[in-house]
């Protein structure tokens, strides 16, 4: 009778990379957005995350208090984990991407494409799908597009680097 070693369902290193990328991206982007909301747009952090919740709940989210703030935070981190998982999947499956990421300045190069790509997909496709409203392309939209390079793209790409180890190439 053959003996089969039990294989973990999820590679622990991969799970660690995903957890690190999702948490780091959620925190860094959350801080960026929160500071921007308060300092530049004279709003509140609560209103920011209620706005995230409003994507699925509509305008009622703004009168939902702490519950809709919490929902917005959960959604925000869910998106951070989702895009981190997409990136890790791509880098594990695409040798060209592994080469670019591990090249000199590769993290910044990839983040300069991946971060803005995330913003464009979210703002032009995902959010309008739920809200049935197209985005207003204003200075705020462009600030988010550029801000997604250092505050979304870099945390995802840099903290996912273990997924690019030579034994996976």
PAPA-301638 format. One line per field, with one value per residue: residue number from 1; z, y, x of N, C-alpha, C in turn. Coordinates in steps of 0.001 Angstrom, whole numbers, m for minus. Layout:
num c(NUM / ...);
n.up c(Z / ...);
n.north c(Y / ...);
n.east c(X / ...);
ca.up c(Z / ...);
ca.north c(Y / ...);
ca.east c(X / ...);
c.up c(Z / ...);
c.north c(Y / ...);
c.east c(X / ...);
//
This chain:
num c(1 / 2 / 3 / 4 / 5 / 6 / 7 / 8 / 9 / 10 / 11 / 12 / 13 / 14 / 15 / 16 / 17 / 18 / 19 / 20 / 21 / 22 / 23 / 24 / 25 / 26 / 27 / 28 / 29 / 30 / 31 / 32 / 33 / 34 / 35 / 36 / 37 / 38 / 39 / 40 / 41 / 42 / 43 / 44 / 45 / 46 / 47 / 48 / 49 / 50 / 51 / 52 / 53 / 54 / 55 / 56 / 57 / 58 / 59 / 60 / 61 / 62 / 63 / 64 / 65 / 66 / 67 / 68 / 69 / 70 / 71 / 72 / 73 / 74 / 75 / 76 / 77 / 78 / 79 / 80 / 81 / 82 / 83 / 84 / 85 / 86 / 87 / 88 / 89 / 90 / 91 / 92 / 93 / 94 / 95 / 96 / 97 / 98 / 99 / 100 / 101 / 102 / 103 / 104 / 105 / 106 / 107 / 108 / 109 / 110 / 111 / 112 / 113 / 114 / 115 / 116 / 117 / 118 / 119 / 120 / 121 / 122 / 123 / 124 / 125 / 126 / 127 / 128 / 129 / 130 / 131 / 132 / 133 / 134 / 135 / 136 / 137 / 138 / 139 / 140 / 141 / 142 / 143 / 144 / 145 / 146 / 147 / 148 / 149 / 150 / 151 / 152 / 153 / 154 / 155 / 156 / 157 / 158 / 159 / 160 / 161 / 162 / 163 / 164 / 165 / 166 / 167 / 168 / 169);
n.up c(0 / m879 / 573 / 1306 / 1650 / 3632 / 2133 / 2651 / 2377 / 1649 / 739 / 3253 / 3151 / 963 / 1869 / 3977 / 2548 / 1121 / 3259 / 4408 / 2239 / 1744 / 4248 / 4672 / 2396 / 2741 / 5129 / 4480 / 2184 / 3328 / 5296 / 3648 / 2137 / 4231 / 5418 / 3213 / 2827 / 5178 / 5428 / 2857 / 1685 / 3640 / 5058 / 6865 / 8424 / 9014 / 7216 / 4837 / 4870 / 5098 / 2629 / 1069 / 1845 / 807 / m1829 / m2078 / m450 / m1050 / m645 / 1942 / 3538 / 4588 / 6764 / 8499 / 10688 / 12978 / 12138 / 9317 / 8802 / 9727 / 7923 / 5557 / 6088 / 6213 / 3577 / 2247 / 3104 / 2097 / m665 / m885 / m172 / m2229 / m4639 / m4024 / m4010 / m6713 / m7887 / m6787 / m7837 / m10607 / m10709 / m9926 / m12000 / m14348 / m15981 / m17227 / m15790 / m13284 / m13902 / m14505 / m12049 / m10350 / m11458 / m11514 / m9866 / m10275 / m8613 / m8370 / m11062 / m11801 / m9887 / m10735 / m12880 / m12048 / m9719 / m10663 / m12572 / m10943 / m9722 / m12012 / m12919 / m10678 / m10355 / m12857 / m13715 / m11664 / m9396 / m10803 / m11782 / m9535 / m8548 / m10676 / m11787 / m13569 / m12975 / m11864 / m13585 / m12161 / m10457 / m8065 / m8852 / m10443 / m8522 / m6947 / m8869 / m9356 / m6713 / m6242 / m7080 / m5145 / m2781 / m3061 / m5228 / m4710 / m1990 / m2475 / m4497 / m3420 / m959 / m1794 / m2804 / m1995 / m3298 / m5639 / m5610 / m6581 / m6815 / m7786 / m10256);
n.north c(m1159 / 2168 / 4991 / 8135 / 11388 / 13928 / 16796 / 20266 / 22140 / 24811 / 26491 / 27501 / 29607 / 31024 / 31758 / 33393 / 35438 / 36479 / 37337 / 39251 / 41063 / 41853 / 42947 / 44955 / 46571 / 47321 / 48821 / 50856 / 52113 / 52791 / 54635 / 56630 / 57419 / 58248 / 60392 / 62089 / 62564 / 63965 / 66080 / 67308 / 67295 / 68061 / 66360 / 63472 / 60559 / 58614 / 59225 / 58711 / 55852 / 55137 / 55974 / 54050 / 51830 / 52701 / 52008 / 49492 / 49733 / 52097 / 55547 / 55410 / 54439 / 56558 / 57404 / 55386 / 55116 / 53703 / 51062 / 51072 / 52283 / 50300 / 48247 / 49436 / 49485 / 46715 / 46037 / 47580 / 46358 / 43824 / 44278 / 45026 / 42596 / 41012 / 42151 / 41770 / 38979 / 38475 / 39599 / 38002 / 35509 / 36061 / 36603 / 34183 / 32542 / 33650 / 33876 / 35974 / 38207 / 37655 / 37995 / 40751 / 41900 / 41101 / 42324 / 45127 / 47889 / 46827 / 46473 / 49076 / 49642 / 47705 / 48279 / 50818 / 50371 / 48424 / 49497 / 51931 / 50554 / 49026 / 51109 / 52150 / 49951 / 49540 / 52093 / 52648 / 50385 / 48368 / 49823 / 51525 / 49454 / 48574 / 50975 / 52162 / 54520 / 56574 / 57476 / 60735 / 62372 / 64035 / 66290 / 64928 / 62252 / 61871 / 62279 / 60026 / 58062 / 58466 / 58239 / 55578 / 54290 / 54515 / 53877 / 51667 / 49943 / 49594 / 48489 / 46024 / 44732 / 44740 / 43380 / 40924 / 39622 / 37202 / 35300 / 35160 / 33583 / 31797 / 29017 / 28849 / 29836);
n.east c(840 / 634 / 2167 / 1028 / 2084 / 716 / m405 / m357 / m3365 / m3281 / m425 / 1706 / 3572 / 2683 / 136 / 921 / 2206 / 32 / m1592 / 80 / 388 / m2294 / m3114 / m1133 / m1506 / m4194 / m3990 / m2045 / m3191 / m5634 / m4825 / m3688 / m5972 / m7632 / m6189 / m6084 / m8840 / m9528 / m7579 / m7343 / m9899 / m11618 / m13360 / m14502 / m13050 / m14895 / m16973 / m15643 / m15328 / m17989 / m18753 / m17507 / m19021 / m21405 / m21330 / m22475 / m24725 / m25992 / m27090 / m28084 / m26115 / m24691 / m26076 / m25897 / m24225 / m21833 / m21992 / m22081 / m19671 / m17964 / m18662 / m17758 / m14995 / m14454 / m15113 / m13169 / m10746 / m11273 / m11198 / m8503 / m7264 / m8286 / m7193 / m4531 / m4390 / m4953 / m2658 / m598 / m1331 / m974 / 1811 / 2858 / 2102 / 3059 / 5910 / 7255 / 6352 / 7459 / 10143 / 10231 / 9446 / 11533 / 13712 / 16062 / 14672 / 12205 / 9922 / 8869 / 8405 / 6448 / 4476 / 3814 / 2236 / 374 / m914 / m2330 / m3896 / m5576 / m7059 / m8355 / m9910 / m11543 / m12810 / m13898 / m15256 / m16030 / m17215 / m19129 / m20743 / m22120 / m23268 / m24502 / m23682 / m21487 / m18045 / m16942 / m14566 / m12269 / m10004 / m9706 / m10086 / m7832 / m5820 / m6230 / m5645 / m2860 / m1979 / m2417 / m156 / 2110 / 699 / m927 / m122 / 2725 / 2774 / 1397 / 2953 / 5604 / 5286 / 4534 / 6666 / 7919 / 6499 / 7754 / 9923 / 12930 / 12499 / 9992 / 10055);
ca.up c(0 / m1001 / 1639 / 760 / 2623 / 3624 / 1614 / 3156 / 1374 / 1210 / 1068 / 4344 / 2706 / 83 / 2724 / 4691 / 1580 / 857 / 4463 / 4526 / 1170 / 1950 / 5433 / 4440 / 1405 / 3373 / 6095 / 3806 / 1371 / 4247 / 5879 / 2570 / 1848 / 5415 / 5527 / 2086 / 3097 / 6256 / 5195 / 1571 / 1302 / 4815 / 5385 / 8026 / 8135 / 9035 / 5945 / 3804 / 4844 / 4773 / 1170 / 538 / 2072 / m52 / m3130 / m2070 / 297 / m1506 / 220 / 3328 / 4277 / 5260 / 8025 / 9181 / 11868 / 13100 / 11397 / 7916 / 8810 / 9840 / 6644 / 4613 / 6400 / 5777 / 2114 / 1861 / 3273 / 1158 / m1973 / m783 / m237 / m3562 / m5623 / m3651 / m4488 / m8180 / m8221 / m6443 / m8850 / m11864 / m10627 / m9854 / m13262 / m15506 / m15800 / m17648 / m14670 / m12264 / m14359 / m14363 / m10624 / m9705 / m12103 / m10799 / m9816 / m10750 / m7777 / m8745 / m12439 / m11801 / m9093 / m11529 / m13790 / m11335 / m8852 / m11454 / m13181 / m9917 / m9600 / m13212 / m12916 / m9599 / m10545 / m14158 / m13974 / m10495 / m8675 / m11625 / m11898 / m8349 / m8317 / m11926 / m12064 / m14008 / m12101 / m12314 / m13755 / m11648 / m9837 / m7051 / m9554 / m10850 / m7307 / m6602 / m9878 / m9066 / m5361 / m6241 / m7321 / m3903 / m1634 / m3350 / m6045 / m4037 / m923 / m3016 / m5220 / m2527 / 83 / m2449 / m3448 / m1695 / m4308 / m6818 / m5293 / m7723 / m6971 / m8456 / m11596);
ca.north c(0 / 3375 / 5987 / 9481 / 12463 / 14935 / 18096 / 21318 / 22634 / 26092 / 26673 / 28483 / 30789 / 31758 / 32357 / 34487 / 36533 / 37087 / 38056 / 40448 / 42004 / 42388 / 43816 / 46136 / 47423 / 47890 / 49849 / 51972 / 52819 / 53361 / 55843 / 57623 / 57917 / 58944 / 61681 / 62890 / 62972 / 64955 / 67244 / 67983 / 67388 / 68534 / 65379 / 62661 / 59167 / 57872 / 59465 / 57996 / 54429 / 55038 / 56084 / 52720 / 50998 / 53204 / 51333 / 48400 / 50084 / 53348 / 56710 / 55087 / 54139 / 57757 / 57583 / 54091 / 55149 / 52842 / 49801 / 51227 / 52534 / 48967 / 47571 / 50054 / 48989 / 45315 / 46057 / 48131 / 45308 / 42759 / 44676 / 44942 / 41174 / 40515 / 42567 / 41107 / 37595 / 38515 / 39827 / 36807 / 34499 / 36430 / 36486 / 32759 / 31871 / 34371 / 34010 / 37323 / 39112 / 37385 / 38630 / 42203 / 42248 / 40867 / 43162 / 46383 / 48812 / 46093 / 46723 / 50379 / 49538 / 46949 / 49042 / 51983 / 49903 / 47668 / 50390 / 52655 / 49603 / 48719 / 52263 / 52264 / 48873 / 49793 / 53317 / 52695 / 49175 / 47726 / 50730 / 51845 / 48284 / 48561 / 52240 / 52582 / 55889 / 56679 / 58383 / 62074 / 62436 / 65346 / 66258 / 63860 / 60988 / 61803 / 62101 / 58598 / 57283 / 58567 / 57735 / 54114 / 53754 / 54240 / 53473 / 50394 / 49102 / 49231 / 47491 / 44710 / 44129 / 44525 / 42380 / 39648 / 39159 / 35805 / 34488 / 35211 / 32879 / 31074 / 27668 / 28952 / 30377);
ca.east c(0 / 1448 / 2013 / 925 / 2311 / m351 / m6 / m1230 / m4305 / m2747 / 970 / 1768 / 4307 / 1781 / m892 / 1572 / 2411 / m1274 / m2009 / 916 / 65 / m3638 / m3132 / m302 / m2164 / m5380 / m3585 / m1374 / m4182 / m6614 / m4231 / m3604 / m7317 / m8141 / m5502 / m6546 / m10221 / m9577 / m6719 / m7566 / m11302 / m12361 / m14385 / m14122 / m12699 / m16165 / m17682 / m14881 / m15656 / m19414 / m18791 / m17178 / m20206 / m22483 / m21266 / m23456 / m25935 / m26576 / m26921 / m28448 / m24884 / m24208 / m26801 / m25837 / m23376 / m20654 / m22175 / m21697 / m18228 / m17354 / m18858 / m16824 / m13651 / m14395 / m15066 / m11870 / m9741 / m11609 / m10665 / m7044 / m6910 / m8634 / m6192 / m3272 / m4499 / m4821 / m1263 / 185 / m1664 / m312 / 3258 / 3189 / 1784 / 3569 / 7353 / 7661 / 6078 / 8476 / 11377 / 10121 / 9396 / 12826 / 14732 / 16291 / 13519 / 11037 / 8749 / 8303 / 7899 / 5199 / 3513 / 3404 / 1188 / m656 / m1693 / m3331 / m4827 / m6572 / m7956 / m9196 / m10902 / m12510 / m13595 / m14569 / m16048 / m16643 / m18116 / m20307 / m21615 / m22981 / m23976 / m25148 / m23234 / m20100 / m17296 / m16598 / m13112 / m11875 / m8680 / m9725 / m9921 / m6429 / m5025 / m6341 / m4922 / m1424 / m1769 / m2443 / 1191 / 2848 / m106 / m1593 / 753 / 3980 / 2590 / 1048 / 4073 / 6753 / 5030 / 4264 / 7899 / 8231 / 5831 / 8602 / 11162 / 13483 / 11954 / 8690 / 10287);
c.up c(0 / 143 / 1008 / 1868 / 2507 / 3134 / 2213 / 2031 / 803 / 1653 / 2108 / 3938 / 1828 / 885 / 3509 / 3766 / 1291 / 2062 / 4618 / 3473 / 1398 / 3124 / 5208 / 3466 / 2001 / 4330 / 5386 / 2979 / 2255 / 4896 / 4848 / 2312 / 3017 / 5559 / 4413 / 2335 / 4120 / 5876 / 3916 / 1263 / 2456 / 5149 / 6642 / 7565 / 8112 / 7711 / 4788 / 3724 / 4686 / 3263 / 486 / 675 / 1165 / m1445 / m3183 / m1394 / m239 / m457 / 1669 / 4177 / 5078 / 6555 / 8865 / 10385 / 11796 / 12297 / 9942 / 7784 / 8848 / 8536 / 5591 / 4832 / 5952 / 4255 / 1610 / 1967 / 2356 / m231 / m1965 / m870 / m1630 / m4604 / m5300 / m4156 / m6005 / m8558 / m7950 / m7453 / m10158 / m11807 / m10513 / m11195 / m14480 / m15310 / m16216 / m16504 / m13561 / m12633 / m14192 / m12897 / m9973 / m10340 / m11264 / m10967 / m10264 / m9937 / m8197 / m10162 / m12468 / m11034 / m9863 / m12569 / m13001 / m10446 / m9628 / m12159 / m12202 / m9807 / m10813 / m13238 / m11859 / m9922 / m11850 / m14432 / m12727 / m9801 / m9535 / m11822 / m10731 / m8238 / m9519 / m12240 / m12508 / m13096 / m12726 / m12400 / m13407 / m11079 / m8782 / m7695 / m9926 / m9651 / m6889 / m7594 / m9576 / m7685 / m5276 / m6590 / m5983 / m2794 / m1850 / m4107 / m5326 / m2885 / m1444 / m3624 / m4266 / m1504 / m500 / m2990 / m3136 / m2674 / m5579 / m6576 / m6471 / m7892 / m7625 / m9897 / m12644);
c.north c(1233 / 4332 / 7373 / 10495 / 13466 / 16255 / 19153 / 21828 / 23952 / 26163 / 27785 / 29747 / 31657 / 32449 / 33534 / 35682 / 37247 / 37896 / 39353 / 41491 / 42653 / 43341 / 45094 / 47096 / 48082 / 49015 / 51071 / 52781 / 53466 / 54635 / 56962 / 58245 / 58709 / 60322 / 62617 / 63415 / 64098 / 66231 / 68012 / 68220 / 67809 / 67656 / 64637 / 61251 / 58319 / 58014 / 58750 / 56543 / 54181 / 55169 / 54775 / 51812 / 51422 / 52574 / 50208 / 48781 / 51311 / 54433 / 56462 / 54811 / 55351 / 58048 / 56301 / 54037 / 54190 / 51550 / 49944 / 51630 / 51188 / 48184 / 48122 / 49605 / 47542 / 45240 / 46530 / 47060 / 44121 / 43037 / 44580 / 43489 / 40609 / 40870 / 41981 / 39671 / 37532 / 38679 / 38591 / 35692 / 34803 / 36208 / 35023 / 32055 / 32458 / 34652 / 35393 / 38318 / 38909 / 38056 / 40135 / 42608 / 42122 / 41658 / 44425 / 47337 / 48147 / 46350 / 48022 / 50331 / 48848 / 47706 / 50246 / 51636 / 49281 / 48561 / 51177 / 51738 / 49249 / 49871 / 52361 / 51180 / 49143 / 50984 / 53352 / 51491 / 48684 / 48642 / 51131 / 50667 / 48223 / 49816 / 52717 / 54054 / 55844 / 57647 / 59764 / 62117 / 63871 / 65231 / 65159 / 62490 / 60803 / 61642 / 60631 / 57728 / 57283 / 57988 / 56220 / 53494 / 53481 / 53613 / 52188 / 49468 / 48657 / 48250 / 46093 / 44033 / 43792 / 43425 / 41015 / 39003 / 37719 / 34854 / 34404 / 34456 / 32023 / 29669 / 27672 / 29411 / 29291);
c.east c(893 / 1142 / 2026 / 1145 / 1171 / 220 / m926 / m2128 / m3808 / m1297 / 1072 / 2505 / 3418 / 680 / m316 / 1754 / 1097 / m1743 / m1218 / 550 / m1307 / m3715 / m2337 / m973 / m3402 / m5039 / m2992 / m2381 / m5247 / m6098 / m4142 / m4973 / m7895 / m7513 / m5959 / m7963 / m10293 / m8821 / m7061 / m9039 / m12211 / m13560 / m13946 / m13767 / m13974 / m16898 / m16970 / m15323 / m17159 / m19603 / m18442 / m18395 / m21362 / m22458 / m22296 / m24769 / m26661 / m26389 / m27320 / m27205 / m24410 / m24957 / m26762 / m24929 / m22201 / m20779 / m21753 / m20229 / m17498 / m17494 / m17903 / m15398 / m13468 / m14305 / m13703 / m10783 / m10021 / m11070 / m9142 / m6569 / m7192 / m7593 / m4817 / m3272 / m4347 / m3358 / m411 / m82 / m929 / 1194 / 3697 / 3015 / 2488 / 5055 / 7854 / 7476 / 7102 / 9788 / 11354 / 10176 / 10765 / 13967 / 14963 / 15092 / 12222 / 9781 / 8073 / 7722 / 6532 / 4116 / 2985 / 2349 / 39 / m1519 / m2738 / m4341 / m5941 / m7568 / m8887 / m10268 / m11976 / m13408 / m14379 / m15469 / m16785 / m17647 / m19317 / m21266 / m22591 / m23847 / m24783 / m24866 / m21783 / m19358 / m17164 / m15077 / m12690 / m10466 / m8609 / m9501 / m8448 / m5498 / m5056 / m5562 / m3420 / m1109 / m1771 / m1083 / 1883 / 2009 / m907 / m635 / 2012 / 3756 / 2242 / 2268 / 5225 / 6489 / 4683 / 5527 / 8272 / 7589 / 6668 / 9910 / 11625 / 12899 / 10581 / 8856 / 10307);
//
